[in-house]
Amino acid sequence: MLAMEPLAAEEADYAEAEAALAALAEQYPDYAAADVAEMKARLADIDAHMAGLAAASAALFAVAHNVKGQGASFGYDLMTHLGEALCERLRDRQDLSEADARFVRAAVAACDTVIAERLSGDGGARGQGLLAAAGVAHPAAS
């Protein structure tokens, strides 16, 4: 007959891990706000040409990549989608056209709004409006 203790221990470990993830999810907007602030700073560098454009674009890409990877993990699917769109636009770029810069500004502004308004999941109608305003295709349409 199989002993039940290992299963109970696994369930307890799982419950503990879920509780830890839930606690992190509550804190995610604070961490994401710091990422958005960093993206805005790198965008300001790009706009002012204070840093080398390639370096500023690479730094912005790195933060967008973090946003892409973390958002859905904590219930912020819009952040993942916006981060992915930013990564696609910024990956391996040495310069940005004015159209690229407009897109990046709009996507970073959308990230800022998602976190400020705590738009979890797909953000409903508000989230879809942000994607449209930023020129980012809806995830289902991608």
C-alpha positions as a Markdown table, in Angstrom:
| # | Residue | x | y | z |
|---|---|---|---|---|
| 1 | Met | 0.0 | 0.0 | 0.0 |
| 2 | Leu | 1.3 | 3.5 | -0.9 |
| 3 | Ala | 2.0 | 5.9 | 1.9 |
| 4 | Met | 0.1 | 9.2 | 1.7 |
| 5 | Glu | 2.7 | 11.4 | 3.5 |
| 6 | Pro | 4.7 | 12.3 | 0.3 |
| 7 | Leu | 1.6 | 13.4 | -1.5 |
| 8 | Ala | 0.5 | 15.5 | 1.5 |
| 9 | Ala | 4.0 | 17.0 | 1.6 |
| 10 | Glu | 3.9 | 17.8 | -2.1 |
| 11 | Glu | 0.5 | 19.4 | -1.8 |
| 12 | Ala | 1.8 | 21.5 | 1.1 |
| 13 | Asp | 4.8 | 22.6 | -1.0 |
| 14 | Tyr | 2.6 | 23.4 | -3.9 |
| 15 | Ala | 0.3 | 25.5 | -1.6 |
| 16 | Glu | 3.3 | 27.3 | -0.2 |
| 17 | Ala | 4.6 | 28.0 | -3.7 |
| 18 | Glu | 1.2 | 29.3 | -4.8 |
| 19 | Ala | 1.1 | 31.6 | -1.8 |
| 20 | Ala | 4.5 | 33.0 | -2.6 |
| 21 | Leu | 3.6 | 33.6 | -6.2 |
| 22 | Ala | 0.4 | 35.3 | -5.1 |
| 23 | Ala | 2.4 | 37.6 | -2.9 |
| 24 | Leu | 4.8 | 38.4 | -5.7 |
| 25 | Ala | 1.8 | 39.1 | -8.0 |
| 26 | Glu | 0.5 | 41.7 | -5.6 |
| 27 | Gln | 3.9 | 43.4 | -5.7 |
| 28 | Tyr | 4.3 | 43.1 | -9.5 |
| 29 | Pro | 2.8 | 46.6 | -10.2 |
| 30 | Asp | 5.4 | 48.2 | -8.1 |
| 31 | Tyr | 8.2 | 46.4 | -9.8 |
| 32 | Ala | 6.7 | 47.0 | -13.2 |
| 33 | Ala | 6.3 | 50.7 | -12.5 |
| 34 | Ala | 10.1 | 50.8 | -11.9 |
| 35 | Asp | 10.6 | 49.0 | -15.3 |
| 36 | Val | 8.3 | 51.5 | -17.0 |
| 37 | Ala | 10.2 | 54.4 | -15.4 |
| 38 | Glu | 13.4 | 52.9 | -16.7 |
| 39 | Met | 11.9 | 52.6 | -20.2 |
| 40 | Lys | 10.8 | 56.2 | -20.1 |
| 41 | Ala | 14.3 | 57.3 | -19.1 |
| 42 | Arg | 15.8 | 55.3 | -22.0 |
| 43 | Leu | 13.2 | 56.8 | -24.3 |
| 44 | Ala | 14.2 | 60.3 | -23.1 |
| 45 | Asp | 17.8 | 59.4 | -23.9 |
| 46 | Ile | 16.8 | 58.4 | -27.4 |
| 47 | Asp | 14.7 | 61.5 | -27.9 |
| 48 | Ala | 17.4 | 63.8 | -26.6 |
| 49 | His | 20.3 | 61.9 | -28.2 |
| 50 | Met | 22.1 | 62.2 | -24.9 |
| 51 | Ala | 23.2 | 58.6 | -25.2 |
| 52 | Gly | 24.3 | 56.8 | -28.2 |
| 53 | Leu | 21.2 | 55.7 | -30.0 |
| 54 | Ala | 22.2 | 52.1 | -30.3 |
| 55 | Ala | 23.1 | 51.9 | -26.6 |
| 56 | Ala | 19.9 | 53.6 | -25.5 |
| 57 | Ser | 17.8 | 51.3 | -27.8 |
| 58 | Ala | 19.6 | 48.2 | -26.4 |
| 59 | Ala | 18.9 | 49.4 | -22.9 |
| 60 | Leu | 15.3 | 50.0 | -23.7 |
| 61 | Phe | 15.1 | 46.5 | -25.4 |
| 62 | Ala | 16.5 | 44.9 | -22.2 |
| 63 | Val | 13.9 | 46.4 | -20.0 |
| 64 | Ala | 11.1 | 45.6 | -22.5 |
| 65 | His | 12.4 | 42.0 | -22.6 |
| 66 | Asn | 12.0 | 41.8 | -18.8 |
| 67 | Val | 8.5 | 43.3 | -19.0 |
| 68 | Lys | 7.6 | 40.8 | -21.7 |
| 69 | Gly | 8.8 | 37.9 | -19.6 |
| 70 | Gln | 7.2 | 39.0 | -16.3 |
| 71 | Gly | 3.8 | 40.4 | -17.2 |
| 72 | Ala | 1.7 | 37.3 | -17.9 |
| 73 | Ser | 3.4 | 35.5 | -15.0 |
| 74 | Phe | 1.7 | 37.9 | -12.6 |
| 75 | Gly | -1.6 | 38.3 | -14.5 |
| 76 | Tyr | -0.7 | 41.3 | -16.6 |
| 77 | Asp | -1.0 | 39.9 | -20.1 |
| 78 | Leu | -1.0 | 43.4 | -21.7 |
| 79 | Met | 2.4 | 44.1 | -20.3 |
| 80 | Thr | 3.7 | 40.9 | -21.9 |
| 81 | His | 2.1 | 41.8 | -25.2 |
| 82 | Leu | 3.4 | 45.3 | -25.2 |
| 83 | Gly | 6.9 | 44.2 | -24.1 |
| 84 | Glu | 6.9 | 41.7 | -27.0 |
| 85 | Ala | 5.9 | 44.4 | -29.4 |
| 86 | Leu | 8.7 | 46.7 | -28.1 |
| 87 | Cys | 11.2 | 43.9 | -28.4 |
| 88 | Glu | 10.2 | 43.2 | -32.0 |
| 89 | Arg | 10.6 | 46.8 | -32.9 |
| 90 | Leu | 13.9 | 47.4 | -31.0 |
| 91 | Arg | 15.7 | 44.1 | -31.5 |
| 92 | Asp | 19.2 | 44.6 | -33.0 |
| 93 | Arg | 18.4 | 48.2 | -34.0 |
| 94 | Gln | 21.2 | 50.7 | -34.5 |
| 95 | Asp | 18.8 | 53.5 | -35.2 |
| 96 | Leu | 15.1 | 54.3 | -35.1 |
| 97 | Ser | 13.0 | 56.0 | -37.8 |
| 98 | Glu | 10.6 | 58.6 | -36.6 |
| 99 | Ala | 7.8 | 56.1 | -37.1 |
| 100 | Asp | 9.7 | 53.6 | -34.9 |
| 101 | Ala | 10.2 | 56.3 | -32.2 |
| 102 | Arg | 6.5 | 57.2 | -32.3 |
| 103 | Phe | 5.6 | 53.5 | -31.9 |
| 104 | Val | 8.0 | 53.1 | -29.0 |
| 105 | Arg | 6.7 | 56.2 | -27.2 |
| 106 | Ala | 3.1 | 55.0 | -27.6 |
| 107 | Ala | 3.9 | 51.5 | -26.4 |
| 108 | Val | 5.8 | 52.8 | -23.3 |
| 109 | Ala | 3.0 | 55.1 | -22.5 |
| 110 | Ala | 0.5 | 52.2 | -22.8 |
| 111 | Cys | 2.7 | 50.2 | -20.4 |
| 112 | Asp | 2.6 | 53.2 | -18.0 |
| 113 | Thr | -1.2 | 53.3 | -18.2 |
| 114 | Val | -1.5 | 49.5 | -17.7 |
| 115 | Ile | 0.4 | 49.7 | -14.4 |
| 116 | Ala | -1.1 | 53.0 | -13.2 |
| 117 | Glu | -4.6 | 51.7 | -13.7 |
| 118 | Arg | -3.8 | 48.1 | -12.7 |
| 119 | Leu | -5.2 | 46.6 | -15.9 |
| 120 | Ser | -4.7 | 43.0 | -15.3 |
| 121 | Gly | -5.4 | 40.2 | -17.8 |
| 122 | Asp | -6.2 | 41.6 | -21.2 |
| 123 | Gly | -7.4 | 44.9 | -19.6 |
| 124 | Gly | -10.9 | 44.6 | -21.1 |
| 125 | Ala | -12.1 | 47.3 | -23.5 |
| 126 | Arg | -9.6 | 49.8 | -21.9 |
| 127 | Gly | -6.7 | 47.5 | -22.6 |
| 128 | Gln | -7.8 | 46.9 | -26.2 |
| 129 | Gly | -8.1 | 50.6 | -26.7 |
| 130 | Leu | -4.5 | 51.1 | -25.4 |
| 131 | Leu | -3.2 | 48.5 | -27.8 |
| 132 | Ala | -5.0 | 50.1 | -30.7 |
| 133 | Ala | -3.8 | 53.6 | -29.7 |
| 134 | Ala | -0.2 | 52.3 | -29.5 |
| 135 | Gly | -0.5 | 50.6 | -32.9 |
| 136 | Val | -0.1 | 47.1 | -31.4 |
| 137 | Ala | -2.1 | 44.3 | -32.9 |
| 138 | His | -4.5 | 42.5 | -30.5 |
| 139 | Pro | -2.9 | 39.2 | -29.4 |
| 140 | Ala | -5.6 | 37.1 | -31.0 |
| 141 | Ala | -5.0 | 39.0 | -34.3 |
| 142 | Ser | -1.2 | 38.4 | -34.3 |
